[in-house]
Amino acid sequence: MLGKGPVESFHRAHPSSARPMTDDAPTRDTLGRSLHDLRISVTDRCNFRCRYCMPAEEFGPGHEFLPRSEILSFEEIVRLSGVARSLGVRKLRLTGGEPLLRRGIADLVAMLAAIDGIDDLALTTNGVLLAHHAEALSLAGLSRVSVSLDALDPSTFSRMNGVGAKVDRVLAGIRTAVAFGLPVKVNCVVQRGVNEDQILPLANWAREEGLTLRFIEFMDVGETNHWVPDQVVTADEILETLRREFDLRAVDRAHPSETALRWRHADRPAEIGIIASISRPFCRDCSRFRLSADGQLFTCLFASHGHDLRPLLRGGADDEMVRRMIASLWGLRDDRYSEIRGSAPTHKAEMSYLGG
């Protein structure tokens, strides 16, 4: 029997249908963007305190994280992922917080990998725990892993992660992942006056290792990272720095919703990309939903609020009702924050909560 409250309200607004879940035409929003990707935060906890995400003064010892009872179970995550798959989702990415802090994460990977039609199952991590988990993740069916690495210089890295973590542990995690057959992509958030001097060292290292490297413009996600435009090192500046040392050849996007501008070294297969959300917004091609650890569905990385799916999941709704709720949310979606930055609502959810 259906529960009361939000579930009954949705049921009254959307009368039930006998039509089962099928792979219909792509679900599109008000700007014609199809749903293709689902990013799933499995925890709001992290073992780093990076200033652009979870600054220590805001996320200190007294910070209240989500109670375990409010966090979605693996079964609930898999159920939602299966429903999203029927609406066109082909790519899943596990995020956090730090997803490797979630106990049994390899079990979740195996459950998601078993969903028919998911072409790409990825995970984003800070890499400190990756050496311990890489083999299990690979065996469970993970497609690839993205590792955040903002500096090779030990002192810069230690200062940026906010807890004194050692860069050698991250490098060991990357090597272990590669050894177990996991393709690795490295992500670096560039902040002026903080780590722009690491652009060339990272690019040289990634080139020698044969790894894909992505530089990310410092973004105004959330309310606690004290973002100011002056700290943004733009894509043009990053590319100018790279071209002083490397012969780079432009690479076409593999999919319209790809976020990175891409180049390949002329003499190596390693690739460099730049995610330019500030200087070159790509909102018109965004195909992503984001699911927080407690079941809030966000239509944009810069959204002020999500849409709570737990009442449906825990109130007796069948998959078809959940499907129509998700389809309705996507159909009403009109987000384009990066295009209208400055005129959008000022309050934004934290990246550590909704997943990057």
Buried (B, 14 or more C-beta within 10 A) or exposed (E): EBEEEBBBEBBEEBEEEEEEBEEEEEBBBEEEBBBBBBBBBBBBBBBBBBBBBBBBEBBEEEEEBBEEEEBBEBEBBBBBBBBBBBBBBBBBBBBBBBBBBBEEBBEBBBBBBEBEEBEEBBBBBBBBBBBEBBBBBBEBBBBBBBBBBBBBBEEBBBBBBBEEBEBEBBBBBBBBBBEBEBBBBBBBBBBBEBBBEBBBBBBBBBBEBEBBBBBBBBBBBBBBBEBEEEBBBBBEBBBEBBEEEBEBEEBEEEEEBBBBBBBBBEEBEBBBBBBBBBBBBBBEBBBBBBBBBBBBBBBBBBBBEBBBBBBBBBBBBEBBBBBBBBBBBBEEBEBBBBEEBEEBEEEBBBBBBBBB
